[in-house]
Amino acid sequence: MPQLAYDAVLCDIDGVLRHWPAADPLEQAHGLPVGALAAAAFAPARLHPAITGEITDEPWRSAVAADLADRYRSPEQAHAAVAA
């Protein structure tokens, strides 16, 4: 059997290896309905570019904040919720 340069490959598949904490208290603190952050952050059109490396964390968070600002709150409050 050939010698390999590595012993294992670890792939992080959200929900298997990484679990996101509940955002309910954060949403409530910023006047957002429960589930608003997850809906904005994990919308397929927004999530796919983030998990495939097409965009980095900063533009992903900015897009989430923009979506929240459009739907629920002012841009300042939306950015504060995403940054928290």
PDB file of N, CA, C and O in Angstrom:
ATOM      1  N   MET A   1       0.851  -1.171   0.000  1.00  0.00           N
ATOM      2  CA  MET A   1       0.000   0.000   0.000  1.00  0.00           C
ATOM      3  C   MET A   1       0.900   1.239   0.000  1.00  0.00           C
ATOM      4  O   MET A   1       1.880   1.286   0.743  1.00  0.00           O
ATOM      5  N   PRO A   2       0.578   2.247  -0.827  1.00  0.00           N
ATOM      6  CA  PRO A   2       1.426   3.449  -0.900  1.00  0.00           C
ATOM      7  C   PRO A   2       1.351   4.281   0.384  1.00  0.00           C
ATOM      8  O   PRO A   2       0.330   4.298   1.072  1.00  0.00           O
ATOM      9  N   GLN A   3       2.455   4.969   0.688  1.00  0.00           N
ATOM     10  CA  GLN A   3       2.521   5.869   1.847  1.00  0.00           C
ATOM     11  C   GLN A   3       1.785   7.166   1.521  1.00  0.00           C
ATOM     12  O   GLN A   3       2.064   7.783   0.492  1.00  0.00           O
ATOM     13  N   LEU A   4       0.860   7.590   2.366  1.00  0.00           N
ATOM     14  CA  LEU A   4       0.107   8.822   2.164  1.00  0.00           C
ATOM     15  C   LEU A   4       0.715   9.943   2.990  1.00  0.00           C
ATOM     16  O   LEU A   4       1.308   9.701   4.041  1.00  0.00           O
ATOM     17  N   ALA A   5       0.563  11.177   2.507  1.00  0.00           N
ATOM     18  CA  ALA A   5       1.118  12.342   3.196  1.00  0.00           C
ATOM     19  C   ALA A   5       0.245  12.778   4.375  1.00  0.00           C
ATOM     20  O   ALA A   5       0.605  13.711   5.094  1.00  0.00           O
ATOM     21  N   TYR A   6      -0.871  12.131   4.578  1.00  0.00           N
ATOM     22  CA  TYR A   6      -1.788  12.510   5.650  1.00  0.00           C
ATOM     23  C   TYR A   6      -2.437  11.255   6.215  1.00  0.00           C
ATOM     24  O   TYR A   6      -2.482  10.212   5.561  1.00  0.00           O
ATOM     25  N   ASP A   7      -2.934  11.372   7.428  1.00  0.00           N
ATOM     26  CA  ASP A   7      -3.589  10.242   8.086  1.00  0.00           C
ATOM     27  C   ASP A   7      -5.109  10.303   8.001  1.00  0.00           C
ATOM     28  O   ASP A   7      -5.788   9.277   8.039  1.00  0.00           O
ATOM     29  N   ALA A   8      -5.629  11.518   7.887  1.00  0.00           N
ATOM     30  CA  ALA A   8      -7.082  11.678   7.876  1.00  0.00           C
ATOM     31  C   ALA A   8      -7.453  12.977   7.185  1.00  0.00           C
ATOM     32  O   ALA A   8      -6.633  13.885   7.048  1.00  0.00           O
ATOM     33  N   VAL A   9      -8.688  13.048   6.758  1.00  0.00           N
ATOM     34  CA  VAL A   9      -9.255  14.272   6.195  1.00  0.00           C
ATOM     35  C   VAL A   9     -10.472  14.612   7.053  1.00  0.00           C
ATOM     36  O   VAL A   9     -11.359  13.782   7.249  1.00  0.00           O
ATOM     37  N   LEU A  10     -10.498  15.833   7.557  1.00  0.00           N
ATOM     38  CA  LEU A  10     -11.611  16.281   8.384  1.00  0.00           C
ATOM     39  C   LEU A  10     -12.409  17.317   7.606  1.00  0.00           C
ATOM     40  O   LEU A  10     -11.867  18.340   7.186  1.00  0.00           O
ATOM     41  N   CYS A  11     -13.682  17.054   7.416  1.00  0.00           N
ATOM     42  CA  CYS A  11     -14.566  17.985   6.709  1.00  0.00           C
ATOM     43  C   CYS A  11     -15.620  18.482   7.695  1.00  0.00           C
ATOM     44  O   CYS A  11     -16.306  17.686   8.337  1.00  0.00           O
ATOM     45  N   ASP A  12     -15.742  19.793   7.809  1.00  0.00           N
ATOM     46  CA  ASP A  12     -16.730  20.384   8.710  1.00  0.00           C
ATOM     47  C   ASP A  12     -18.020  20.609   7.939  1.00  0.00           C
ATOM     48  O   ASP A  12     -18.096  21.477   7.070  1.00  0.00           O
ATOM     49  N   ILE A  13     -19.011  19.834   8.262  1.00  0.00           N
ATOM     50  CA  ILE A  13     -20.319  19.968   7.636  1.00  0.00           C
ATOM     51  C   ILE A  13     -21.251  20.513   8.708  1.00  0.00           C
ATOM     52  O   ILE A  13     -21.561  19.818   9.676  1.00  0.00           O
ATOM     53  N   ASP A  14     -21.697  21.749   8.541  1.00  0.00           N
ATOM     54  CA  ASP A  14     -22.520  22.396   9.567  1.00  0.00           C
ATOM     55  C   ASP A  14     -23.661  21.498  10.003  1.00  0.00           C
ATOM     56  O   ASP A  14     -24.329  20.861   9.188  1.00  0.00           O
ATOM     57  N   GLY A  15     -23.865  21.467  11.304  1.00  0.00           N
ATOM     58  CA  GLY A  15     -24.909  20.641  11.877  1.00  0.00           C
ATOM     59  C   GLY A  15     -24.425  19.260  12.255  1.00  0.00           C
ATOM     60  O   GLY A  15     -25.092  18.557  13.015  1.00  0.00           O
ATOM     61  N   VAL A  16     -23.273  18.856  11.738  1.00  0.00           N
ATOM     62  CA  VAL A  16     -22.686  17.572  12.097  1.00  0.00           C
ATOM     63  C   VAL A  16     -21.568  17.808  13.102  1.00  0.00           C
ATOM     64  O   VAL A  16     -21.574  17.243  14.196  1.00  0.00           O
ATOM     65  N   LEU A  17     -20.617  18.638  12.727  1.00  0.00           N
ATOM     66  CA  LEU A  17     -19.498  18.942  13.613  1.00  0.00           C
ATOM     67  C   LEU A  17     -19.660  20.273  14.319  1.00  0.00           C
ATOM     68  O   LEU A  17     -19.112  20.471  15.404  1.00  0.00           O
ATOM     69  N   ARG A  18     -20.384  21.161  13.735  1.00  0.00           N
ATOM     70  CA  ARG A  18     -20.569  22.486  14.335  1.00  0.00           C
ATOM     71  C   ARG A  18     -22.058  22.731  14.521  1.00  0.00           C
ATOM     72  O   ARG A  18     -22.853  22.582  13.593  1.00  0.00           O
ATOM     73  N   HIS A  19     -22.409  23.105  15.726  1.00  0.00           N
ATOM     74  CA  HIS A  19     -23.794  23.439  16.042  1.00  0.00           C
ATOM     75  C   HIS A  19     -23.848  24.901  16.448  1.00  0.00           C
ATOM     76  O   HIS A  19     -23.100  25.338  17.322  1.00  0.00           O
ATOM     77  N   TRP A  20     -24.726  25.649  15.819  1.00  0.00           N
ATOM     78  CA  TRP A  20     -24.878  27.068  16.130  1.00  0.00           C
ATOM     79  C   TRP A  20     -25.724  27.205  17.381  1.00  0.00           C
ATOM     80  O   TRP A  20     -26.753  26.541  17.501  1.00  0.00           O
ATOM     81  N   PRO A  21     -25.313  28.058  18.322  1.00  0.00           N
ATOM     82  CA  PRO A  21     -26.132  28.269  19.522  1.00  0.00           C
ATOM     83  C   PRO A  21     -27.442  28.969  19.162  1.00  0.00           C
ATOM     84  O   PRO A  21     -27.541  29.657  18.146  1.00  0.00           O
ATOM     85  N   ALA A  22     -28.425  28.779  20.008  1.00  0.00           N
ATOM     86  CA  ALA A  22     -29.714  29.445  19.787  1.00  0.00           C
ATOM     87  C   ALA A  22     -29.517  30.956  19.818  1.00  0.00           C
ATOM     88  O   ALA A  22     -28.801  31.482  20.670  1.00  0.00           O
ATOM     89  N   ALA A  23     -30.148  31.634  18.899  1.00  0.00           N
ATOM     90  CA  ALA A  23     -30.003  33.090  18.792  1.00  0.00           C
ATOM     91  C   ALA A  23     -31.184  33.831  19.409  1.00  0.00           C
ATOM     92  O   ALA A  23     -31.256  35.057  19.328  1.00  0.00           O
ATOM     93  N   ASP A  24     -32.109  33.097  20.025  1.00  0.00           N
ATOM     94  CA  ASP A  24     -33.316  33.732  20.565  1.00  0.00           C
ATOM     95  C   ASP A  24     -33.017  34.935  21.459  1.00  0.00           C
ATOM     96  O   ASP A  24     -33.604  35.996  21.247  1.00  0.00           O
ATOM     97  N   PRO A  25     -32.121  34.816  22.459  1.00  0.00           N
ATOM     98  CA  PRO A  25     -31.857  35.982  23.321  1.00  0.00           C
ATOM     99  C   PRO A  25     -31.255  37.155  22.546  1.00  0.00           C
ATOM    100  O   PRO A  25     -31.574  38.312  22.818  1.00  0.00           O
ATOM    101  N   LEU A  26     -30.400  36.858  21.598  1.00  0.00           N
ATOM    102  CA  LEU A  26     -29.783  37.904  20.776  1.00  0.00           C
ATOM    103  C   LEU A  26     -30.839  38.597  19.923  1.00  0.00           C
ATOM    104  O   LEU A  26     -30.870  39.823  19.827  1.00  0.00           O
ATOM    105  N   GLU A  27     -31.699  37.801  19.308  1.00  0.00           N
ATOM    106  CA  GLU A  27     -32.766  38.377  18.487  1.00  0.00           C
ATOM    107  C   GLU A  27     -33.691  39.244  19.338  1.00  0.00           C
ATOM    108  O   GLU A  27     -34.058  40.348  18.937  1.00  0.00           O
ATOM    109  N   GLN A  28     -34.060  38.747  20.498  1.00  0.00           N
ATOM    110  CA  GLN A  28     -34.943  39.512  21.380  1.00  0.00           C
ATOM    111  C   GLN A  28     -34.282  40.810  21.828  1.00  0.00           C
ATOM    112  O   GLN A  28     -34.941  41.848  21.901  1.00  0.00           O
ATOM    113  N   ALA A  29     -32.989  40.761  22.125  1.00  0.00           N
ATOM    114  CA  ALA A  29     -32.270  41.962  22.576  1.00  0.00           C
ATOM    115  C   ALA A  29     -32.216  43.035  21.502  1.00  0.00           C
ATOM    116  O   ALA A  29     -32.108  44.222  21.811  1.00  0.00           O
ATOM    117  N   HIS A  30     -32.291  42.623  20.236  1.00  0.00           N
ATOM    118  CA  HIS A  30     -32.206  43.575  19.130  1.00  0.00           C
ATOM    119  C   HIS A  30     -33.547  43.780  18.427  1.00  0.00           C
ATOM    120  O   HIS A  30     -33.602  44.347  17.335  1.00  0.00           O
ATOM    121  N   GLY A  31     -34.624  43.319  19.055  1.00  0.00           N
ATOM    122  CA  GLY A  31     -35.955  43.557  18.520  1.00  0.00           C
ATOM    123  C   GLY A  31     -36.277  42.778  17.262  1.00  0.00           C
ATOM    124  O   GLY A  31     -37.087  43.218  16.447  1.00  0.00           O
ATOM    125  N   LEU A  32     -35.647  41.620  17.097  1.00  0.00           N
ATOM    126  CA  LEU A  32     -35.904  40.787  15.919  1.00  0.00           C
ATOM    127  C   LEU A  32     -36.795  39.615  16.307  1.00  0.00           C
ATOM    128  O   LEU A  32     -36.730  39.142  17.441  1.00  0.00           O
ATOM    129  N   PRO A  33     -37.621  39.142  15.389  1.00  0.00           N
ATOM    130  CA  PRO A  33     -38.415  37.955  15.686  1.00  0.00           C
ATOM    131  C   PRO A  33     -37.509  36.727  15.805  1.00  0.00           C
ATOM    132  O   PRO A  33     -36.461  36.656  15.163  1.00  0.00           O
ATOM    133  N   VAL A  34     -37.921  35.769  16.625  1.00  0.00           N
ATOM    134  CA  VAL A  34     -37.163  34.529  16.769  1.00  0.00           C
ATOM    135  C   VAL A  34     -37.063  33.856  15.405  1.00  0.00           C
ATOM    136  O   VAL A  34     -38.064  33.698  14.705  1.00  0.00           O
ATOM    137  N   GLY A  35     -35.863  33.466  15.039  1.00  0.00           N
ATOM    138  CA  GLY A  35     -35.615  32.809  13.759  1.00  0.00           C
ATOM    139  C   GLY A  35     -35.160  33.742  12.658  1.00  0.00           C
ATOM    140  O   GLY A  35     -34.784  33.287  11.578  1.00  0.00           O
ATOM    141  N   ALA A  36     -35.187  35.048  12.912  1.00  0.00           N
ATOM    142  CA  ALA A  36     -34.826  36.014  11.867  1.00  0.00           C
ATOM    143  C   ALA A  36     -33.361  35.900  11.451  1.00  0.00           C
ATOM    144  O   ALA A  36     -33.048  35.968  10.263  1.00  0.00           O
ATOM    145  N   LEU A  37     -32.465  35.728  12.419  1.00  0.00           N
ATOM    146  CA  LEU A  37     -31.041  35.617  12.077  1.00  0.00           C
ATOM    147  C   LEU A  37     -30.770  34.374  11.239  1.00  0.00           C
ATOM    148  O   LEU A  37     -30.077  34.446  10.224  1.00  0.00           O
ATOM    149  N   ALA A  38     -31.309  33.244  11.655  1.00  0.00           N
ATOM    150  CA  ALA A  38     -31.089  32.011  10.895  1.00  0.00           C
ATOM    151  C   ALA A  38     -31.677  32.119   9.494  1.00  0.00           C
ATOM    152  O   ALA A  38     -31.056  31.686   8.524  1.00  0.00           O
ATOM    153  N   ALA A  39     -32.862  32.689   9.386  1.00  0.00           N
ATOM    154  CA  ALA A  39     -33.487  32.832   8.067  1.00  0.00           C
ATOM    155  C   ALA A  39     -32.636  33.693   7.145  1.00  0.00           C
ATOM    156  O   ALA A  39     -32.480  33.383   5.964  1.00  0.00           O
ATOM    157  N   ALA A  40     -32.086  34.773   7.687  1.00  0.00           N
ATOM    158  CA  ALA A  40     -31.257  35.659   6.863  1.00  0.00           C
ATOM    159  C   ALA A  40     -29.897  35.039   6.574  1.00  0.00           C
ATOM    160  O   ALA A  40     -29.404  35.121   5.448  1.00  0.00           O
ATOM    161  N   ALA A  41     -29.290  34.423   7.575  1.00  0.00           N
ATOM    162  CA  ALA A  41     -27.933  33.895   7.422  1.00  0.00           C
ATOM    163  C   ALA A  41     -27.873  32.640   6.568  1.00  0.00           C
ATOM    164  O   ALA A  41     -26.916  32.443   5.819  1.00  0.00           O
ATOM    165  N   PHE A  42     -28.888  31.789   6.674  1.00  0.00           N
ATOM    166  CA  PHE A  42     -28.830  30.493   6.013  1.00  0.00           C
ATOM    167  C   PHE A  42     -29.757  30.372   4.810  1.00  0.00           C
ATOM    168  O   PHE A  42     -30.044  29.265   4.354  1.00  0.00           O
ATOM    169  N   ALA A  43     -30.224  31.504   4.297  1.00  0.00           N
ATOM    170  CA  ALA A  43     -30.989  31.467   3.046  1.00  0.00           C
ATOM    171  C   ALA A  43     -30.091  30.847   1.975  1.00  0.00           C
ATOM    172  O   ALA A  43     -28.931  31.242   1.859  1.00  0.00           O
ATOM    173  N   PRO A  44     -30.584  29.898   1.199  1.00  0.00           N
ATOM    174  CA  PRO A  44     -29.723  29.183   0.257  1.00  0.00           C
ATOM    175  C   PRO A  44     -28.886  30.078  -0.653  1.00  0.00           C
ATOM    176  O   PRO A  44     -27.709  29.798  -0.878  1.00  0.00           O
ATOM    177  N   ALA A  45     -29.463  31.125  -1.166  1.00  0.00           N
ATOM    178  CA  ALA A  45     -28.709  32.002  -2.075  1.00  0.00           C
ATOM    179  C   ALA A  45     -27.569  32.718  -1.352  1.00  0.00           C
ATOM    180  O   ALA A  45     -26.576  33.087  -1.979  1.00  0.00           O
ATOM    181  N   ARG A  46     -27.702  32.914  -0.056  1.00  0.00           N
ATOM    182  CA  ARG A  46     -26.661  33.583   0.729  1.00  0.00           C
ATOM    183  C   ARG A  46     -25.673  32.564   1.297  1.00  0.00           C
ATOM    184  O   ARG A  46     -24.471  32.825   1.344  1.00  0.00           O
ATOM    185  N   LEU A  47     -26.169  31.421   1.724  1.00  0.00           N
ATOM    186  CA  LEU A  47     -25.323  30.429   2.375  1.00  0.00           C
ATOM    187  C   LEU A  47     -24.352  29.762   1.406  1.00  0.00           C
ATOM    188  O   LEU A  47     -23.176  29.592   1.728  1.00  0.00           O
ATOM    189  N   HIS A  48     -24.825  29.388   0.241  1.00  0.00           N
ATOM    190  CA  HIS A  48     -23.979  28.640  -0.700  1.00  0.00           C
ATOM    191  C   HIS A  48     -22.668  29.357  -1.018  1.00  0.00           C
ATOM    192  O   HIS A  48     -21.612  28.729  -0.938  1.00  0.00           O
ATOM    193  N   PRO A  49     -22.687  30.649  -1.375  1.00  0.00           N
ATOM    194  CA  PRO A  49     -21.406  31.322  -1.634  1.00  0.00           C
ATOM    195  C   PRO A  49     -20.499  31.366  -0.403  1.00  0.00           C
ATOM    196  O   PRO A  49     -19.276  31.356  -0.540  1.00  0.00           O
ATOM    197  N   ALA A  50     -21.080  31.414   0.787  1.00  0.00           N
ATOM    198  CA  ALA A  50     -20.272  31.477   2.008  1.00  0.00           C
ATOM    199  C   ALA A  50     -19.600  30.144   2.309  1.00  0.00           C
ATOM    200  O   ALA A  50     -18.429  30.120   2.690  1.00  0.00           O
ATOM    201  N   ILE A  51     -20.310  29.045   2.148  1.00  0.00           N
ATOM    202  CA  ILE A  51     -19.734  27.749   2.505  1.00  0.00           C
ATOM    203  C   ILE A  51     -18.869  27.156   1.404  1.00  0.00           C
ATOM    204  O   ILE A  51     -18.135  26.197   1.641  1.00  0.00           O
ATOM    205  N   THR A  52     -18.948  27.713   0.211  1.00  0.00           N
ATOM    206  CA  THR A  52     -18.088  27.225  -0.874  1.00  0.00           C
ATOM    207  C   THR A  52     -16.873  28.108  -1.090  1.00  0.00           C
ATOM    208  O   THR A  52     -16.055  27.833  -1.968  1.00  0.00           O
ATOM    209  N   GLY A  53     -16.744  29.168  -0.297  1.00  0.00           N
ATOM    210  CA  GLY A  53     -15.571  30.029  -0.404  1.00  0.00           C
ATOM    211  C   GLY A  53     -15.658  31.104  -1.464  1.00  0.00           C
ATOM    212  O   GLY A  53     -14.668  31.785  -1.731  1.00  0.00           O
ATOM    213  N   GLU A  54     -16.824  31.274  -2.077  1.00  0.00           N
ATOM    214  CA  GLU A  54     -16.982  32.331  -3.081  1.00  0.00           C
ATOM    215  C   GLU A  54     -16.915  33.711  -2.446  1.00  0.00           C
ATOM    216  O   GLU A  54     -16.448  34.666  -3.066  1.00  0.00           O
ATOM    217  N   ILE A  55     -17.389  33.812  -1.195  1.00  0.00           N
ATOM    218  CA  ILE A  55     -17.292  35.065  -0.447  1.00  0.00           C
ATOM    219  C   ILE A  55     -16.709  34.749   0.929  1.00  0.00           C
ATOM    220  O   ILE A  55     -16.775  33.613   1.398  1.00  0.00           O
ATOM    221  N   THR A  56     -16.144  35.759   1.561  1.00  0.00           N
ATOM    222  CA  THR A  56     -15.582  35.581   2.894  1.00  0.00           C
ATOM    223  C   THR A  56     -16.618  35.941   3.956  1.00  0.00           C
ATOM    224  O   THR A  56     -17.740  36.338   3.641  1.00  0.00           O
ATOM    225  N   ASP A  57     -16.225  35.798   5.198  1.00  0.00           N
ATOM    226  CA  ASP A  57     -17.132  36.043   6.314  1.00  0.00           C
ATOM    227  C   ASP A  57     -17.671  37.472   6.326  1.00  0.00           C
ATOM    228  O   ASP A  57     -18.858  37.684   6.573  1.00  0.00           O
ATOM    229  N   GLU A  58     -16.816  38.440   6.065  1.00  0.00           N
ATOM    230  CA  GLU A  58     -17.244  39.847   6.144  1.00  0.00           C
ATOM    231  C   GLU A  58     -18.377  40.185   5.169  1.00  0.00           C
ATOM    232  O   GLU A  58     -19.381  40.753   5.600  1.00  0.00           O
ATOM    233  N   PRO A  59     -18.261  39.861   3.868  1.00  0.00           N
ATOM    234  CA  PRO A  59     -19.394  40.167   2.982  1.00  0.00           C
ATOM    235  C   PRO A  59     -20.639  39.337   3.295  1.00  0.00           C
ATOM    236  O   PRO A  59     -21.761  39.791   3.068  1.00  0.00           O
ATOM    237  N   TRP A  60     -20.444  38.124   3.815  1.00  0.00           N
ATOM    238  CA  TRP A  60     -21.598  37.310   4.203  1.00  0.00           C
ATOM    239  C   TRP A  60     -22.344  37.987   5.345  1.00  0.00           C
ATOM    240  O   TRP A  60     -23.567  38.115   5.294  1.00  0.00           O
ATOM    241  N   ARG A  61     -21.617  38.422   6.381  1.00  0.00           N
ATOM    242  CA  ARG A  61     -22.245  39.104   7.511  1.00  0.00           C
ATOM    243  C   ARG A  61     -22.901  40.416   7.071  1.00  0.00           C
ATOM    244  O   ARG A  61     -23.981  40.764   7.548  1.00  0.00           O
ATOM    245  N   SER A  62     -22.252  41.132   6.172  1.00  0.00           N
ATOM    246  CA  SER A  62     -22.833  42.385   5.668  1.00  0.00           C
ATOM    247  C   SER A  62     -24.143  42.123   4.940  1.00  0.00           C
ATOM    248  O   SER A  62     -25.099  42.885   5.083  1.00  0.00           O
ATOM    249  N   ALA A  63     -24.189  41.046   4.160  1.00  0.00           N
ATOM    250  CA  ALA A  63     -25.417  40.700   3.441  1.00  0.00           C
ATOM    251  C   ALA A  63     -26.524  40.294   4.413  1.00  0.00           C
ATOM    252  O   ALA A  63     -27.689  40.634   4.210  1.00  0.00           O
ATOM    253  N   VAL A  64     -26.158  39.569   5.465  1.00  0.00           N
ATOM    254  CA  VAL A  64     -27.141  39.188   6.486  1.00  0.00           C
ATOM    255  C   VAL A  64     -27.697  40.444   7.154  1.00  0.00           C
ATOM    256  O   VAL A  64     -28.909  40.576   7.323  1.00  0.00           O
ATOM    257  N   ALA A  65     -26.817  41.356   7.529  1.00  0.00           N
ATOM    258  CA  ALA A  65     -27.251  42.603   8.174  1.00  0.00           C
ATOM    259  C   ALA A  65     -28.134  43.424   7.241  1.00  0.00           C
ATOM    260  O   ALA A  65     -29.128  44.003   7.681  1.00  0.00           O
ATOM    261  N   ALA A  66     -27.785  43.481   5.965  1.00  0.00           N
ATOM    262  CA  ALA A  66     -28.593  44.237   4.999  1.00  0.00           C
ATOM    263  C   ALA A  66     -29.987  43.632   4.876  1.00  0.00           C
ATOM    264  O   ALA A  66     -30.979  44.358   4.800  1.00  0.00           O
ATOM    265  N   ASP A  67     -30.062  42.305   4.857  1.00  0.00           N
ATOM    266  CA  ASP A  67     -31.358  41.633   4.780  1.00  0.00           C
ATOM    267  C   ASP A  67     -32.196  41.947   6.021  1.00  0.00           C
ATOM    268  O   ASP A  67     -33.383  42.254   5.912  1.00  0.00           O
ATOM    269  N   LEU A  68     -31.577  41.869   7.193  1.00  0.00           N
ATOM    270  CA  LEU A  68     -32.297  42.180   8.431  1.00  0.00           C
ATOM    271  C   LEU A  68     -32.750  43.631   8.458  1.00  0.00           C
ATOM    272  O   LEU A  68     -33.865  43.927   8.887  1.00  0.00           O
ATOM    273  N   ALA A  69     -31.896  44.536   8.004  1.00  0.00           N
ATOM    274  CA  ALA A  69     -32.249  45.961   7.980  1.00  0.00           C
ATOM    275  C   ALA A  69     -33.435  46.209   7.056  1.00  0.00           C
ATOM    276  O   ALA A  69     -34.331  46.988   7.381  1.00  0.00           O
ATOM    277  N   ASP A  70     -33.439  45.541   5.900  1.00  0.00           N
ATOM    278  CA  ASP A  70     -34.549  45.701   4.955  1.00  0.00           C
ATOM    279  C   ASP A  70     -35.861  45.179   5.535  1.00  0.00           C
ATOM    280  O   ASP A  70     -36.922  45.762   5.315  1.00  0.00           O
ATOM    281  N   ARG A  71     -35.780  44.088   6.268  1.00  0.00           N
ATOM    282  CA  ARG A  71     -36.990  43.436   6.750  1.00  0.00           C
ATOM    283  C   ARG A  71     -37.510  43.974   8.082  1.00  0.00           C
ATOM    284  O   ARG A  71     -38.720  44.083   8.282  1.00  0.00           O
ATOM    285  N   TYR A  72     -36.587  44.312   8.996  1.00  0.00           N
ATOM    286  CA  TYR A  72     -37.039  44.538  10.367  1.00  0.00           C
ATOM    287  C   TYR A  72     -36.604  45.844  11.020  1.00  0.00           C
ATOM    288  O   TYR A  72     -37.413  46.493  11.682  1.00  0.00           O
ATOM    289  N   ARG A  73     -35.355  46.242  10.852  1.00  0.00           N
ATOM    290  CA  ARG A  73     -34.816  47.307  11.689  1.00  0.00           C
ATOM    291  C   ARG A  73     -33.969  48.264  10.874  1.00  0.00           C
ATOM    292  O   ARG A  73     -33.832  48.129   9.658  1.00  0.00           O
ATOM    293  N   SER A  74     -33.413  49.221  11.569  1.00  0.00           N
ATOM    294  CA  SER A  74     -32.492  50.156  10.935  1.00  0.00           C
ATOM    295  C   SER A  74     -31.177  49.447  10.629  1.00  0.00           C
ATOM    296  O   SER A  74     -30.873  48.430  11.252  1.00  0.00           O
ATOM    297  N   PRO A  75     -30.393  49.960   9.686  1.00  0.00           N
ATOM    298  CA  PRO A  75     -29.095  49.346   9.380  1.00  0.00           C
ATOM    299  C   PRO A  75     -28.179  49.252  10.599  1.00  0.00           C
ATOM    300  O   PRO A  75     -27.470  48.257  10.753  1.00  0.00           O
ATOM    301  N   GLU A  76     -28.179  50.255  11.458  1.00  0.00           N
ATOM    302  CA  GLU A  76     -27.305  50.235  12.632  1.00  0.00           C
ATOM    303  C   GLU A  76     -27.684  49.093  13.572  1.00  0.00           C
ATOM    304  O   GLU A  76     -26.811  48.380  14.066  1.00  0.00           O
ATOM    305  N   GLN A  77     -28.976  48.919  13.817  1.00  0.00           N
ATOM    306  CA  GLN A  77     -29.424  47.856  14.713  1.00  0.00           C
ATOM    307  C   GLN A  77     -29.183  46.483  14.095  1.00  0.00           C
ATOM    308  O   GLN A  77     -28.823  45.543  14.803  1.00  0.00           O
ATOM    309  N   ALA A  78     -29.373  46.359  12.800  1.00  0.00           N
ATOM    310  CA  ALA A  78     -29.136  45.079  12.130  1.00  0.00           C
ATOM    311  C   ALA A  78     -27.662  44.710  12.197  1.00  0.00           C
ATOM    312  O   ALA A  78     -27.328  43.562  12.489  1.00  0.00           O
ATOM    313  N   HIS A  79     -26.778  45.661  11.932  1.00  0.00           N
ATOM    314  CA  HIS A  79     -25.337  45.382  12.005  1.00  0.00           C
ATOM    315  C   HIS A  79     -24.929  45.030  13.431  1.00  0.00           C
ATOM    316  O   HIS A  79     -24.067  44.173  13.628  1.00  0.00           O
ATOM    317  N   ALA A  80     -25.532  45.674  14.427  1.00  0.00           N
ATOM    318  CA  ALA A  80     -25.227  45.363  15.823  1.00  0.00           C
ATOM    319  C   ALA A  80     -25.649  43.934  16.168  1.00  0.00           C
ATOM    320  O   ALA A  80     -24.932  43.233  16.881  1.00  0.00           O
ATOM    321  N   ALA A  81     -26.791  43.505  15.672  1.00  0.00           N
ATOM    322  CA  ALA A  81     -27.260  42.141  15.934  1.00  0.00           C
ATOM    323  C   ALA A  81     -26.334  41.120  15.295  1.00  0.00           C
ATOM    324  O   ALA A  81     -26.023  40.101  15.911  1.00  0.00           O
ATOM    325  N   VAL A  82     -25.891  41.376  14.077  1.00  0.00           N
ATOM    326  CA  VAL A  82     -25.004  40.444  13.378  1.00  0.00           C
ATOM    327  C   VAL A  82     -23.626  40.422  14.032  1.00  0.00           C
ATOM    328  O   VAL A  82     -22.993  39.368  14.099  1.00  0.00           O
ATOM    329  N   ALA A  83     -23.162  41.550  14.506  1.00  0.00           N
ATOM    330  CA  ALA A  83     -21.835  41.630  15.122  1.00  0.00           C
ATOM    331  C   ALA A  83     -21.801  41.017  16.522  1.00  0.00           C
ATOM    332  O   ALA A  83     -20.737  40.636  17.009  1.00  0.00           O
ATOM    333  N   ALA A  84     -22.967  40.920  17.170  1.00  0.00           N
ATOM    334  CA  ALA A  84     -23.007  40.420  18.562  1.00  0.00           C
ATOM    335  C   ALA A  84     -22.724  38.931  18.645  1.00  0.00           C
ATOM    336  O   ALA A  84     -22.721  38.363  19.737  1.00  0.00           O
TER     337      ALA A  84
END
